[in-house]
Amino acid sequence: MKKINAQKGFTIVETLVAITVLMIAIAGPLSIASKGLTGALASRDQMIASYLAQESIEVIKNLRDNNLAAGDLWLTGFSGCNASAYCDASAIDTVTVATGGATNPYRLKLTSGNYYNHGSTGSDTPFTRYFYMADEDGRNPCGAGDAECVLTVVVEWTEGTVSYQVLSSTELLNATR
């Protein structure tokens, strides 16, 4: 009886199954890495927004303290900064409190020195920032005769089709009362 030599090797079906298993094994970690990178970028933007909100709060507190030290009313320069008008305060710009109007939140720019501002120099960023002041109840604009005001700073940005917002609030007290 004559023996038939069987060829050794993979059939096309075995090769396709092996390629499918390898693709599944590689696609999982790549998908996880992509999600991780997206999450890291979103976290970076949220941290920047938090710092931008805190900067504005500190500038406003400083302006309030300077007003009191100069003998002025504690909210001098903040008129019109209520929930119906956009205002912003920046440590970098020469105009520290600016009113943009009811439909114009401030688009922040990034200078070559990595400072955020809303001047004419620098490249546009996705961040807009504004603040408003209200009485303790949050319903009425804050005035110089109030004992305290609630300061709210809002930083907004859009990444793709998703909009993000960071709100930071603090109470400002009239130290003369």
Residue pairs with C-beta under 8 A, 6 or more apart in sequence:
10 18
41 159
42 159
42 164
45 126
45 157
45 159
45 164
46 164
46 166
48 127
49 127
49 155
49 157
49 164
49 166
50 155
50 166
50 168
52 108
52 116
52 127
52 129
52 155
52 166
53 129
53 153
53 154
53 155
53 166
53 167
53 168
54 168
55 90
55 91
55 116
56 88
56 89
56 90
56 129
56 131
56 153
57 131
57 151
57 153
57 168
57 170
58 91
59 89
59 90
59 91
59 96
60 78
60 89
60 97
60 131
60 151
60 172
61 170
61 172
63 77
63 78
63 89
63 96
63 97
64 74
64 75
64 172
67 73
67 74
67 75
67 76
67 77
68 74
68 175
68 176
73 144
74 144
74 172
74 174
74 175
74 176
75 133
75 142
75 143
75 144
75 149
76 144
77 96
77 97
78 87
78 97
78 133
78 142
80 87
80 99
81 87
81 97
81 99
81 131
81 132
81 133
82 132
82 133
82 134
82 141
82 142
83 132
83 134
83 141
84 102
85 99
85 100
85 101
85 102
85 132
86 99
86 100
86 101
86 102
86 103
86 104
86 105
86 106
86 130
86 132
87 97
87 98
87 99
87 100
87 130
87 131
87 132
88 97
88 98
88 100
88 105
88 106
88 118
88 129
88 130
88 131
89 96
89 97
89 131
90 96
90 116
90 117
90 118
92 111
92 115
92 116
92 117
92 119
93 117
93 118
93 119
98 106
98 118
100 106
100 130
105 128
105 129
105 130
105 154
105 156
106 118
106 128
106 129
106 130
107 118
107 124
107 125
107 127
107 128
108 116
108 117
108 118
108 125
108 127
108 128
108 129
109 116
109 117
109 118
109 119
109 121
109 122
109 123
109 124
109 125
110 116
110 122
110 123
110 125
111 117
111 121
111 122
112 122
115 122
116 125
116 127
125 157
126 157
126 158
126 159
127 155
127 156
127 157
128 155
128 156
128 157
129 153
129 154
129 155
129 156
130 153
130 154
131 151
131 152
131 153
131 154
132 151
132 152
133 141
133 142
133 149
133 150
133 151
133 152
133 172
134 140
134 141
134 142
134 149
134 150
134 152
135 141
135 142
135 143
135 146
135 149
135 150
136 146
136 148
136 149
136 150
138 150
142 149
142 150
144 174
146 174
147 173
147 174
147 177
148 171
148 172
148 173
148 174
149 171
149 172
150 169
150 170
150 171
150 172
151 169
151 170
151 171
151 172
152 167
152 168
152 169
153 167
153 168
153 169
154 165
154 166
154 167
155 165
155 166
155 168
156 163
156 164
156 165
156 166
157 163
157 164
158 164
